[in-house]
Amino acid sequence: MSKLFLTGGLIFFLYSCSKKENPTAEPLSSETSIVSEPVNTNLSGDQMIQTLDCSGCHTVNERMIGPSYQEIADKYSEKDTEMLALKIVEGGSGVWGGVPMAAHPQVSKEDAKKMIEYILTSKKK
C-alpha cells in the first residue's frame, strides 16, 4: 500500500514540476507579430534608412535585390515623393522586377517622405 502512495506521490510531483505556467505571457496576435516598433521620427531620412532593414535589399549605387538609391533617384523626381512614400509604408511590386518590396507599416508617411527626399539626392548630376 505504501508503494502505491509513494508511486502516486512521485507521479504527482513530476507532473506538477513539469507543468510550465507563465501567467504574464500573452500570445501575440498576428497584427503585433507583423508590426515592429515605430521608427524614431527625430531622425533624418538617411538615419531612418540605416535603422530599418533597407540595406538588406538596397545600396546607394549598386543594384542588389532591389534597385539602388541612385537608380530610384534617376527614375523619379520630387513630384513622385507621395507615391514612393506609400510604397515604403505599404510595400509594392512589379516596378523593378519580380521581388516585392516589403511593407513597413511602422514608418509614418511623413517619415517615409524624409527617406525619399534623401534617396532623391542620389540623382546623377
C-alpha positions as CSV (number, residue, x, y, z in Angstrom):
1,M,0.0,0.0,0.0
2,S,2.8,2.4,0.8
3,K,4.4,1.7,-2.6
4,L,1.1,2.8,-4.2
5,F,1.1,6.1,-2.2
6,L,4.8,6.6,-3.0
7,T,4.3,6.0,-6.7
8,G,1.2,8.3,-6.8
9,G,3.1,11.0,-4.9
10,L,6.1,10.7,-7.3
11,I,3.8,11.0,-10.3
12,F,2.1,14.0,-8.8
13,F,5.4,15.6,-8.0
14,L,6.8,15.1,-11.5
15,Y,3.6,16.3,-13.2
16,S,3.4,19.5,-11.1
17,C,7.1,20.3,-11.6
18,S,7.0,19.7,-15.4
19,K,3.9,21.9,-15.9
20,K,5.1,25.1,-17.5
21,E,3.0,28.0,-16.5
22,N,3.6,31.6,-17.5
23,P,0.6,33.7,-16.4
24,T,2.2,37.0,-17.5
25,A,2.9,35.9,-21.1
26,E,0.2,36.7,-23.6
27,P,0.0,35.2,-27.1
28,L,0.9,37.5,-29.9
29,S,-1.8,38.4,-32.3
30,S,-1.0,38.3,-36.0
31,E,-1.1,42.1,-36.1
32,T,1.5,42.6,-33.3
33,S,3.9,40.0,-34.8
34,I,4.0,41.8,-38.1
35,V,4.3,45.4,-37.0
36,S,7.6,46.2,-35.3
37,E,8.5,49.2,-33.1
38,P,7.8,52.7,-34.6
39,V,10.7,54.5,-36.1
40,N,12.1,57.4,-34.2
41,T,10.8,60.4,-36.1
42,N,13.5,62.8,-34.9
43,L,15.9,61.1,-37.3
44,S,16.9,62.3,-40.8
45,G,15.9,60.3,-43.9
46,D,19.4,58.8,-44.1
47,Q,19.3,57.8,-40.4
48,M,15.9,56.2,-40.7
49,I,17.1,54.2,-43.7
50,Q,20.1,53.0,-41.6
51,T,17.8,51.9,-38.7
52,L,15.4,49.9,-40.9
53,D,16.0,46.8,-43.0
54,C,16.6,48.8,-46.2
55,S,20.3,47.8,-46.6
56,G,19.2,44.1,-47.0
57,C,17.8,45.0,-50.5
58,H,19.2,48.4,-51.4
59,T,22.6,50.2,-51.6
60,V,23.5,53.7,-52.6
61,N,24.8,53.0,-56.1
62,E,24.6,49.2,-56.8
63,R,21.6,47.1,-57.5
64,M,21.0,44.2,-55.1
65,I,17.7,42.5,-54.6
66,G,16.0,45.9,-55.2
67,P,17.2,49.0,-57.1
68,S,20.0,51.2,-55.8
69,Y,19.0,54.6,-54.4
70,Q,20.7,56.2,-57.4
71,E,18.5,54.2,-59.8
72,I,15.4,55.3,-57.9
73,A,16.6,58.9,-57.9
74,D,17.3,58.8,-61.7
75,K,13.8,57.3,-62.4
76,Y,11.7,59.5,-60.1
77,S,11.5,63.2,-59.1
78,E,10.2,65.2,-56.2
79,K,6.7,65.1,-57.7
80,D,6.7,61.3,-57.1
81,T,7.5,61.7,-53.3
82,E,3.9,60.9,-52.2
83,M,3.7,57.7,-54.3
84,L,7.1,56.5,-53.3
85,A,6.4,57.2,-49.6
86,L,3.3,55.0,-49.9
87,K,5.5,52.2,-51.4
88,I,7.7,52.3,-48.3
89,V,4.8,52.1,-45.9
90,E,2.5,49.7,-47.9
91,G,5.1,47.8,-49.9
92,G,4.9,47.2,-53.7
93,S,5.9,45.0,-56.6
94,G,6.4,44.8,-60.3
95,V,8.3,48.1,-61.0
96,W,11.8,46.8,-60.6
97,G,11.4,43.1,-61.1
98,G,9.6,40.2,-59.6
99,V,10.7,40.5,-56.0
100,P,8.1,42.5,-54.0
101,M,9.2,45.2,-51.6
102,A,8.1,44.5,-48.0
103,A,5.7,46.9,-46.3
104,H,7.0,49.0,-43.4
105,P,3.8,49.9,-41.5
106,Q,5.8,51.1,-38.6
107,V,7.1,54.1,-40.7
108,S,4.8,57.1,-40.9
109,K,4.0,58.6,-44.2
110,E,5.9,61.8,-43.2
111,D,9.0,59.8,-42.2
112,A,8.8,57.9,-45.5
113,K,8.8,61.2,-47.3
114,K,12.0,62.2,-45.4
115,M,13.6,58.9,-46.6
116,I,12.5,59.6,-50.2
117,E,13.9,63.1,-50.0
118,Y,17.3,61.6,-49.0
119,I,17.1,59.0,-51.8
120,L,16.4,61.6,-54.4
121,T,19.6,63.4,-53.5
122,S,21.4,60.4,-55.1
123,K,20.3,61.6,-58.6
124,K,23.2,61.7,-61.1
125,K,24.1,65.2,-62.0
